[in-house]
């Protein structure tokens, strides 16, 4: 039988890698999206039970982030106490030492894939005309094709983050 890694051991490996590898359960799908926007490597699947996701997280050396009280005593689980998204985000960012200003907007909020820079000319018909006319830099998710532009998304995200006392 394989030993279950302790949360502390996984946290130490995060410090070396800089990008937390998390599995977020279906109770926290909004938090999963925000964590991806902040640059964390997050898997989340609303169709999986907590136990199933915990098995996947362990196999992939991820920390399970959950509100499921039945899983809170596992050594490789981070239990989120708060109900409100701002509280959940504050707890998680503090626990994993995320620096949102450094790695934010590097992953697709839907697919978790690292974004790639895409030439402006290639997105002319894929973004609203105003966005194309007013922005020079774009990124694309290689899996779902979603296009990101940093200025408006970044401003909104930083406004949310500034309203949270980390």
Backbone as CSV, one residue per row, in Angstrom:
resi,resn,N_x,N_y,N_z,CA_x,CA_y,CA_z,C_x,C_y,C_z
1,UNK,0.844,-1.178,0.000,0.000,0.000,0.000,0.889,1.240,0.000
2,UNK,0.545,2.219,-0.824,1.328,3.441,-0.953,1.002,4.390,0.193
3,UNK,2.022,5.016,0.746,1.819,5.976,1.825,1.169,7.235,1.277
4,UNK,0.236,7.780,2.045,-0.443,9.014,1.660,0.449,10.186,2.063
5,UNK,0.771,11.088,1.112,1.626,12.213,1.465,0.909,13.163,2.429
6,UNK,1.675,13.747,3.325,1.120,14.728,4.260,1.054,16.086,3.579
7,UNK,0.105,16.914,4.011,-0.074,18.247,3.459,1.220,19.045,3.546
8,UNK,1.942,18.947,4.647,3.196,19.670,4.816,4.243,19.275,3.790
9,UNK,4.314,17.983,3.468,5.267,17.513,2.459,4.914,18.064,1.081
10,UNK,3.621,18.086,0.778,3.191,18.597,-0.517,3.441,20.100,-0.597
11,UNK,3.178,20.817,0.499,3.410,22.272,0.526,4.881,22.567,0.259
12,UNK,5.792,21.782,0.829,7.222,22.003,0.589,7.559,21.827,-0.882
13,UNK,6.963,20.849,-1.533,7.250,20.661,-2.951,6.670,21.802,-3.777
14,UNK,5.575,22.413,-3.318,4.997,23.560,-4.012,5.985,24.714,-4.006
15,UNK,6.654,24.924,-2.869,7.598,26.029,-2.770,8.672,25.914,-3.842
16,UNK,9.092,24.687,-4.176,10.110,24.507,-5.199,9.532,24.728,-6.594
17,UNK,8.306,24.337,-6.798,7.675,24.403,-8.106,7.036,25.766,-8.370
18,UNK,6.626,26.460,-7.320,5.994,27.783,-7.394,4.521,27.751,-7.785
19,UNK,4.038,26.706,-8.387,2.638,26.645,-8.784,1.944,25.529,-8.028
20,UNK,1.024,25.885,-7.124,0.323,24.845,-6.371,-0.475,23.919,-7.301
21,UNK,-0.431,22.630,-6.997,-1.200,21.632,-7.737,-2.341,21.191,-6.824
22,UNK,-3.538,21.606,-7.182,-4.690,21.380,-6.325,-5.770,20.593,-7.062
23,UNK,-6.602,19.930,-6.287,-7.823,19.303,-6.781,-8.935,19.914,-5.941
24,UNK,-9.890,20.555,-6.569,-10.950,21.254,-5.850,-12.264,20.522,-6.098
25,UNK,-12.968,20.216,-5.012,-14.187,19.410,-5.170,-15.375,20.239,-5.644
26,UNK,-16.465,19.543,-5.927,-17.630,20.178,-6.546,-18.328,21.196,-5.656
27,UNK,-18.036,21.201,-4.386,-18.621,22.202,-3.492,-17.964,23.570,-3.673
28,UNK,-16.823,23.586,-4.367,-16.020,24.809,-4.468,-15.660,25.144,-5.915
29,UNK,-16.579,24.948,-6.841,-16.279,25.176,-8.252,-15.950,26.642,-8.549
30,UNK,-16.612,27.562,-7.885,-16.298,28.983,-8.092,-14.883,29.293,-7.596
31,UNK,-14.504,28.713,-6.466,-13.152,28.884,-5.946,-12.138,28.293,-6.933
32,UNK,-12.448,27.153,-7.523,-11.545,26.528,-8.499,-11.273,27.485,-9.660
33,UNK,-12.311,28.116,-10.151,-12.155,29.061,-11.264,-11.254,30.219,-10.864
34,UNK,-11.479,30.777,-9.682,-10.650,31.888,-9.201,-9.198,31.460,-9.009
35,UNK,-8.988,30.279,-8.469,-7.622,29.802,-8.263,-6.895,29.625,-9.593
36,UNK,-7.602,29.164,-10.607,-6.998,29.064,-11.936,-6.634,30.445,-12.459
37,UNK,-7.520,31.407,-12.273,-7.228,32.774,-12.700,-6.005,33.333,-11.973
38,UNK,-5.788,32.871,-10.745,-4.631,33.318,-9.975,-3.362,32.543,-10.340
39,UNK,-3.477,31.554,-11.222,-2.315,30.836,-11.711,-2.084,29.464,-11.113
40,UNK,-2.937,29.022,-10.189,-2.773,27.696,-9.590,-3.182,26.617,-10.587
41,UNK,-2.532,25.474,-10.512,-2.840,24.315,-11.348,-3.952,23.549,-10.633
42,UNK,-5.189,23.715,-11.112,-6.364,23.188,-10.412,-7.156,22.248,-11.306
43,UNK,-7.369,21.018,-10.804,-8.317,20.144,-11.477,-9.611,20.185,-10.677
44,UNK,-10.719,20.169,-11.375,-12.032,20.192,-10.732,-13.024,19.547,-11.691
45,UNK,-13.866,18.700,-11.163,-14.856,18.015,-11.985,-16.094,17.814,-11.120
46,UNK,-17.157,18.530,-11.445,-18.381,18.485,-10.646,-19.040,17.109,-10.650
47,UNK,-18.664,16.249,-11.578,-19.289,14.927,-11.637,-18.633,13.923,-10.687
48,UNK,-17.488,14.279,-10.110,-16.775,13.350,-9.224,-17.189,13.526,-7.768
49,UNK,-17.252,12.430,-7.049,-17.495,12.505,-5.603,-16.204,12.949,-4.928
50,UNK,-16.295,13.350,-3.680,-15.107,13.742,-2.928,-14.096,12.622,-2.831
51,UNK,-14.571,11.407,-2.599,-13.671,10.254,-2.484,-12.968,9.959,-3.811
52,UNK,-13.705,10.065,-4.908,-13.099,9.834,-6.227,-12.036,10.887,-6.521
53,UNK,-12.362,12.143,-6.238,-11.407,13.219,-6.487,-10.188,13.083,-5.589
54,UNK,-10.380,12.631,-4.362,-9.255,12.418,-3.456,-8.312,11.347,-4.015
55,UNK,-8.860,10.278,-4.572,-8.030,9.234,-5.185,-7.216,9.799,-6.355
56,UNK,-7.868,10.597,-7.181,-7.179,11.209,-8.326,-6.109,12.175,-7.832
57,UNK,-6.439,12.972,-6.833,-5.478,13.937,-6.283,-4.246,13.225,-5.742
58,UNK,-4.458,12.149,-5.039,-3.331,11.396,-4.478,-2.462,10.806,-5.591
59,UNK,-3.090,10.279,-6.619,-2.335,9.689,-7.728,-1.519,10.739,-8.477
60,UNK,-2.008,11.979,-8.462,-1.365,13.065,-9.203,-0.574,14.014,-8.291
61,UNK,-0.388,13.618,-7.020,0.343,14.416,-6.032,-0.219,15.831,-5.905
62,UNK,-1.534,15.905,-5.740,-2.235,17.175,-5.561,-2.839,17.222,-4.165
63,UNK,-3.115,18.419,-3.720,-3.807,18.612,-2.450,-5.289,18.784,-2.773
64,UNK,-6.135,18.063,-2.060,-7.573,18.217,-2.234,-8.043,19.397,-1.393
65,UNK,-8.754,20.317,-2.039,-9.350,21.463,-1.365,-10.847,21.185,-1.321
66,UNK,-11.417,21.186,-0.106,-12.805,20.747,0.038,-13.528,21.447,1.175
67,UNK,-14.850,21.314,1.164,-15.694,21.712,2.293,-16.389,20.470,2.859
68,UNK,-16.021,19.311,2.368,-16.614,18.055,2.816,-16.021,17.670,4.171
69,UNK,-16.828,17.749,5.204,-16.357,17.494,6.572,-15.873,16.049,6.758
70,UNK,-16.368,15.138,5.941,-15.938,13.745,6.053,-14.482,13.560,5.636
71,UNK,-13.952,14.495,4.841,-12.583,14.369,4.339,-11.583,15.246,5.090
72,UNK,-12.052,16.062,6.002,-11.201,17.077,6.628,-10.042,16.524,7.445
73,UNK,-10.107,15.291,7.892,-9.032,14.749,8.726,-7.915,14.082,7.921
74,UNK,-8.096,13.934,6.616,-7.046,13.321,5.786,-5.825,14.239,5.765
75,UNK,-4.652,13.651,5.783,-3.419,14.437,5.881,-3.108,15.247,4.627
76,UNK,-3.701,14.894,3.497,-3.424,15.589,2.246,-4.635,16.372,1.738
77,UNK,-5.441,16.862,2.697,-6.649,17.624,2.387,-6.576,18.974,3.080
78,UNK,-6.960,20.012,2.347,-7.107,21.340,2.937,-8.599,21.621,3.032
79,UNK,-9.100,21.754,4.261,-10.516,22.010,4.489,-10.739,23.518,4.528
80,UNK,-11.638,24.014,3.680,-11.972,25.432,3.613,-13.114,25.701,4.581
81,UNK,-12.881,26.604,5.507,-13.888,26.918,6.526,-14.983,27.855,6.015
82,UNK,-14.616,28.852,5.248,-15.544,29.917,4.858,-16.602,29.500,3.861
83,UNK,-17.721,30.233,3.892,-18.808,30.009,2.946,-18.740,30.976,1.772
84,UNK,-18.333,32.219,2.016,-18.302,33.248,0.977,-17.032,33.101,0.138
85,UNK,-17.137,33.392,-1.153,-15.999,33.227,-2.059,-14.805,34.067,-1.616
86,UNK,-15.018,35.264,-1.123,-13.897,36.108,-0.679,-13.160,35.454,0.497
87,UNK,-13.903,34.890,1.415,-13.300,34.214,2.564,-12.551,32.965,2.110
88,UNK,-13.159,32.192,1.231,-12.524,30.977,0.709,-11.228,31.315,-0.024
89,UNK,-11.274,32.365,-0.820,-10.094,32.792,-1.564,-8.991,33.249,-0.619
90,UNK,-9.363,34.013,0.377,-8.381,34.489,1.369,-7.721,33.310,2.075
91,UNK,-8.523,32.362,2.543,-7.992,31.176,3.231,-7.010,30.404,2.352
92,UNK,-7.401,30.177,1.116,-6.605,29.350,0.215,-5.322,30.055,-0.206
93,UNK,-5.420,31.327,-0.549,-4.232,32.091,-0.948,-3.230,32.144,0.199
94,UNK,-3.725,32.369,1.407,-2.826,32.404,2.574,-2.191,31.040,2.822
95,UNK,-2.979,29.988,2.740,-2.479,28.643,3.064,-1.383,28.181,2.113
96,UNK,-1.550,28.506,0.827,-0.607,28.016,-0.162,0.398,29.080,-0.608
97,UNK,0.347,30.247,0.006,1.324,31.290,-0.299,1.287,31.745,-1.748
98,UNK,0.110,31.754,-2.333,-0.029,32.204,-3.720,0.265,33.696,-3.816
99,UNK,1.002,34.094,-4.829,1.203,35.511,-5.096,0.465,35.829,-6.389
100,UNK,-0.782,36.265,-6.266,-1.619,36.451,-7.449,-1.065,37.458,-8.448
101,UNK,-0.274,38.368,-7.998,0.242,39.397,-8.906,1.373,38.862,-9.788
102,UNK,1.916,37.695,-9.443,3.029,37.132,-10.205,2.545,36.137,-11.255
103,UNK,1.668,35.204,-10.857,1.294,34.137,-11.792,-0.153,34.215,-12.272
104,UNK,-0.833,35.315,-11.974,-2.235,35.445,-12.375,-2.383,35.480,-13.896
105,UNK,-3.512,35.002,-14.332,-3.896,34.976,-15.742,-2.886,34.248,-16.625
106,UNK,-2.424,33.114,-16.144,-1.525,32.277,-16.936,-2.196,30.962,-17.328
107,UNK,-3.399,30.697,-16.788,-4.120,29.455,-17.074,-5.552,29.761,-17.505
108,UNK,-6.112,28.863,-18.282,-7.517,28.984,-18.685,-8.394,28.722,-17.468
109,UNK,-9.341,29.596,-17.220,-10.224,29.418,-16.063,-11.190,28.256,-16.261
110,UNK,-11.374,27.825,-17.480,-12.286,26.728,-17.778,-11.566,25.377,-17.839
111,UNK,-10.407,25.328,-18.511,-9.727,24.051,-18.781,-8.494,23.786,-17.929
112,UNK,-7.937,24.801,-17.318,-6.722,24.689,-16.505,-5.454,24.584,-17.350
113,UNK,-5.543,24.748,-18.652,-4.385,24.666,-19.539,-3.618,25.988,-19.479
114,UNK,-2.284,25.909,-19.516,-1.464,27.122,-19.537,-1.735,27.858,-20.843
115,UNK,-1.964,29.165,-20.749,-2.284,29.981,-21.919,-1.044,30.242,-22.761
116,UNK,-1.262,30.398,-24.059,-0.184,30.712,-25.001,-0.465,32.076,-25.618
117,UNK,0.593,32.830,-25.826,0.446,34.108,-26.514,0.021,33.830,-27.947
118,UNK,-0.898,34.646,-28.439,-1.376,34.479,-29.811,-1.266,35.829,-30.517
119,UNK,-0.896,35.797,-31.780,-0.754,37.025,-32.561,-2.098,37.741,-32.660
120,UNK,-2.044,39.039,-32.557,-3.249,39.868,-32.590,-4.065,39.610,-33.860
121,UNK,-3.411,39.492,-34.994,-4.114,39.281,-36.265,-4.970,38.015,-36.266
122,UNK,-4.559,37.008,-35.503,-5.272,35.735,-35.500,-6.566,35.753,-34.681
123,UNK,-6.776,36.802,-33.893,-7.983,36.839,-33.054,-8.993,37.885,-33.513
124,UNK,-8.737,38.528,-34.627,-9.592,39.641,-35.061,-11.067,39.284,-35.153
125,UNK,-11.382,38.068,-35.543,-12.790,37.651,-35.682,-13.289,36.851,-34.488
126,UNK,-12.417,36.709,-33.467,-12.777,35.875,-32.320,-13.018,36.678,-31.058
127,UNK,-12.798,37.989,-31.131,-13.054,38.861,-29.984,-13.957,40.001,-30.451
128,UNK,-14.647,40.653,-29.515,-15.496,41.787,-29.916,-14.664,42.874,-30.610
129,UNK,-15.253,43.588,-31.577,-14.516,44.617,-32.317,-13.850,45.661,-31.413
130,UNK,-14.549,46.088,-30.381,-13.965,47.090,-29.479,-12.710,46.540,-28.789
131,UNK,-12.774,45.299,-28.362,-11.625,44.668,-27.702,-10.456,44.590,-28.668
132,UNK,-10.726,44.182,-29.893,-9.656,44.087,-30.886,-9.038,45.456,-31.172
133,UNK,-9.873,46.473,-31.242,-9.389,47.827,-31.544,-8.597,48.444,-30.395
134,UNK,-8.862,48.025,-29.169,-8.246,48.683,-28.014,-7.187,47.857,-27.291
135,UNK,-6.913,46.653,-27.756,-5.934,45.796,-27.083,-4.903,45.255,-28.075
136,UNK,-3.682,45.105,-27.583,-2.598,44.614,-28.434,-2.161,43.192,-28.117
137,UNK,-2.385,42.765,-26.878,-1.898,41.450,-26.442,-3.058,40.511,-26.165
138,UNK,-2.907,39.278,-26.634,-3.934,38.265,-26.437,-3.272,36.937,-26.100
139,UNK,-4.017,36.095,-25.386,-3.562,34.741,-25.075,-4.708,33.792,-25.391
140,UNK,-4.349,32.539,-25.673,-5.352,31.557,-26.064,-5.150,30.258,-25.300
141,UNK,-6.260,29.617,-24.981,-6.216,28.285,-24.399,-6.103,27.289,-25.549
142,UNK,-5.083,26.464,-25.499,-4.865,25.482,-26.548,-5.877,24.350,-26.555
143,UNK,-6.650,24.216,-25.475,-7.627,23.134,-25.405,-9.016,23.588,-25.850
144,UNK,-9.531,24.667,-25.268,-10.900,25.087,-25.598,-10.953,26.261,-26.579
145,UNK,-9.793,26.898,-26.829,-9.758,27.998,-27.783,-10.198,29.342,-27.228
146,UNK,-10.493,29.393,-25.956,-10.929,30.642,-25.338,-9.809,31.682,-25.444
147,UNK,-10.183,32.932,-25.729,-9.219,34.025,-25.876,-9.273,34.912,-24.636
148,UNK,-8.100,35.306,-24.169,-7.969,36.191,-23.007,-7.201,37.437,-23.415
149,UNK,-7.584,38.564,-22.860,-6.832,39.804,-23.034,-6.669,40.388,-21.641
150,UNK,-5.464,40.777,-21.282,-5.158,41.079,-19.881,-5.743,42.365,-19.304
151,UNK,-5.891,43.385,-20.055,-6.214,44.667,-19.467,-7.522,44.680,-18.675
152,UNK,-8.638,44.322,-19.294,-9.906,44.389,-18.567,-10.035,43.273,-17.545
153,UNK,-9.623,42.053,-17.909,-9.706,40.943,-16.959,-8.816,41.211,-15.748
154,UNK,-7.610,41.658,-16.008,-6.656,41.909,-14.935,-7.171,43.003,-13.997
155,UNK,-7.731,44.074,-14.550,-8.234,45.175,-13.716,-9.367,44.691,-12.810
156,UNK,-10.292,43.915,-13.373,-11.399,43.389,-12.575,-10.911,42.433,-11.499
157,UNK,-9.960,41.583,-11.873,-9.435,40.618,-10.919,-8.692,41.330,-9.789
158,UNK,-7.881,42.321,-10.128,-7.133,43.040,-9.083,-8.073,43.817,-8.173
159,UNK,-9.168,44.342,-8.727,-10.151,45.037,-7.887,-10.745,44.074,-6.860
160,UNK,-11.063,42.855,-7.312,-11.587,41.832,-6.385,-10.537,41.491,-5.330
161,UNK,-9.309,41.269,-5.767,-8.248,40.893,-4.846,-7.939,42.016,-3.850
162,UNK,-7.991,43.260,-4.314,-7.734,44.394,-3.432,-8.804,44.522,-2.352
163,UNK,-10.009,44.029,-2.643,-11.088,44.099,-1.659,-10.973,43.008,-0.584
164,UNK,-10.040,42.063,-0.792,-9.823,40.981,0.162,-8.551,41.280,0.928
165,UNK,-8.630,41.219,2.236,-7.439,41.478,3.058,-6.644,40.198,3.186
166,UNK,-5.594,40.057,2.394,-4.743,38.874,2.480,-3.790,39.088,3.623
